[in-house]
Amino acid sequence: MDACDARIRAYKNGKTFDQCRDIAKSMNPDFKKHIEDKGKITWAEILDLAGHDEIIYKLTLKFLRRDGYDIGNHKIPEVKKF
């Protein structure tokens, strides 16, 4: 049976989902430090620092929300502490 295995699918630049998740996790301490120093970080800044890789960008927001940050919405596109 020829089927795609979602666990090994290549995303941007040939990275697997697990690799993208690890990259997003490794970027979060820098984003948290930025939020502590400046009070917030915009979605545009996160996207730029993620190299315009949507998977890493979305996972980064997911992990920040999981860690207790307000990730905003389409009207307020910024991440800050609750």
Secondary structure as GFF3:
##gff-version 3
##sequence-region A 1 82
A	DSSP	three_ten_helix	6	8	.	.	.	ID=ss1
A	DSSP	three_ten_helix	12	14	.	.	.	ID=ss2
A	DSSP	alpha_helix	17	38	.	.	.	ID=ss3
A	DSSP	beta_strand	41	42	.	.	.	ID=ss4
A	DSSP	alpha_helix	43	49	.	.	.	ID=ss5
A	DSSP	alpha_helix	54	66	.	.	.	ID=ss6
A	DSSP	beta_strand	69	70	.	.	.	ID=ss7
A	DSSP	beta_strand	78	81	.	.	.	ID=ss8
###
